[in-house]
Amino acid sequence: MMKDIETRADIILLVDHFYTKVQENQTIGPIFTQVANVDWSHHLPKMYDFWESILFGKAIYKGNPMLTHFSLNEKAPLKTEEFNAWKTIFFEVVDELFAGENAEIIKQKAQSIADLMHYKINSPQSKINIV
């Protein structure tokens, strides 16, 4: 029986596996590796903090993911295909590594965050507000 997500170490395992698969993905990998040119030594610890804050309610994440993604969208459009690829990989990694209440919660949170981000980036109002 697989264990649930219970600690920061579990978050680190999840995030590390997720971004390994992201880098290999034909749809979104190039966005991370070529367009954003992500510094993984900086990005991964931020993502550990982000998901630990989201799942466990710890106020340790510092940053504004919406602004980062709006900026990235100007370089490489983030459309439905990109968000769906991100969600598919995230859900697959969670399901490969964990099972339980927190595993389901983190998938629900990821779905909500991705869907809201997609809406804000691609809504007609977002084009008006950033011009």
C-alpha atoms as one frame of an Amber mdcrd trajectory, in Angstrom:
protein
   0.000   0.000   0.000   1.329   3.430  -0.949   1.683   6.114   1.665   0.053
   9.526   1.655   1.848  12.874   1.339   2.687  13.679   4.959   5.945  15.641
   5.145   8.158  18.132   3.338  10.301  15.170   2.271   7.233  13.789   0.478
   6.684  17.157  -1.224  10.333  17.185  -2.332  10.005  13.680  -3.784   6.840
  14.688  -5.643   8.260  17.956  -6.994  11.564  16.394  -8.072   9.825  13.566
  -9.951   7.333  15.969 -11.474   9.951  18.328 -12.885  12.047  15.451 -14.192
   9.022  14.373 -16.251   8.233  17.958 -17.217  11.695  18.389 -18.717  11.178
  15.233 -20.811   7.733  16.283 -22.062   7.585  17.434 -25.697   4.785  19.936
 -25.067   5.965  21.818 -21.996   9.564  20.714 -21.518  10.951  23.285 -23.976
   9.040  26.068 -22.218  10.927  25.301 -19.019  14.315  24.469 -20.507  14.563
  26.820 -23.498  12.068  29.659 -23.107  12.167  30.230 -19.338  15.650  28.720
 -19.083  14.810  27.618 -15.541  17.579  27.562 -12.951  16.535  24.334 -11.240
  18.671  24.977  -8.148  16.566  28.099  -7.554  13.192  26.907  -8.894  12.880
  23.573  -7.095  13.227  24.927  -3.524  10.588  27.575  -4.375   8.277  24.815
  -5.569   8.889  22.802  -2.389   7.811  25.866  -0.400   4.861  26.529  -2.715
   3.374  23.033  -2.456   4.109  22.743   1.257   2.238  26.029   1.731  -0.660
  24.854  -0.442  -1.034  21.392   1.101  -0.049  21.947   4.720  -1.035  25.601
   5.144   2.476  26.736   6.036   3.093  30.344   5.018   6.613  29.766   3.703
   6.232  30.441  -0.022   7.316  33.862  -1.228   6.458  34.821  -4.766   3.754
  35.652  -7.276   3.206  32.773  -9.691   0.615  34.712 -11.719   3.068  37.481
 -12.627   5.711  34.920 -13.537   3.315  33.058 -15.815   1.953  36.244 -17.426
   5.525  37.168 -18.307   6.262  33.675 -19.612   3.063  33.735 -21.689   4.434
  36.738 -23.577   7.393  34.602 -24.720   5.543  31.320 -25.311   1.738  31.196
 -25.325   0.358  29.080 -22.485  -2.820  27.616 -23.925  -5.077  24.672 -23.093
  -2.597  22.116 -24.459   0.198  23.330 -22.177  -1.990  23.449 -19.077  -3.421
  19.995 -19.826   0.082  18.559 -20.233   1.121  20.092 -16.903  -1.938  18.676
 -15.110  -1.569  15.231 -16.684   2.049  14.954 -15.581   1.270  16.248 -12.091
  -1.599  13.805 -11.572   0.437  10.882 -12.932   3.337  11.603 -10.599   1.082
  11.938  -7.565  -0.629   8.650  -8.432   2.708   6.876  -9.015   4.100   7.906
  -5.642   1.230   8.417  -3.213  -2.294   7.445  -2.246  -4.540   8.963   0.374
  -6.423  12.071   1.401  -3.529  14.505   0.922  -2.686  12.986  -2.468  -6.254
  13.677  -3.585  -6.213  17.167  -2.065  -2.985  18.157  -3.803  -4.420  16.997
  -7.143  -7.570  19.048  -6.535  -5.468  22.092  -5.600  -3.266  21.632  -8.676
  -6.368  21.383 -10.890  -7.837  24.565  -9.394  -4.578  26.519  -9.620  -3.903
  25.458 -13.211  -7.470  26.149 -14.321  -7.522  29.583 -12.679  -4.132  30.467
 -14.124  -5.246  29.313 -17.587  -8.402  31.411 -17.313  -6.575  34.534 -16.142
  -3.871  34.263 -18.796  -6.261  33.526 -21.654  -9.355  35.561 -20.782 -10.100
  38.603 -22.954  -9.883  40.846 -19.861  -6.295  39.775 -19.162  -5.242  41.137
 -22.548  -6.837  44.487 -21.721  -5.365  44.715 -18.212  -1.739  44.104 -19.189
  -1.682  46.471 -22.180
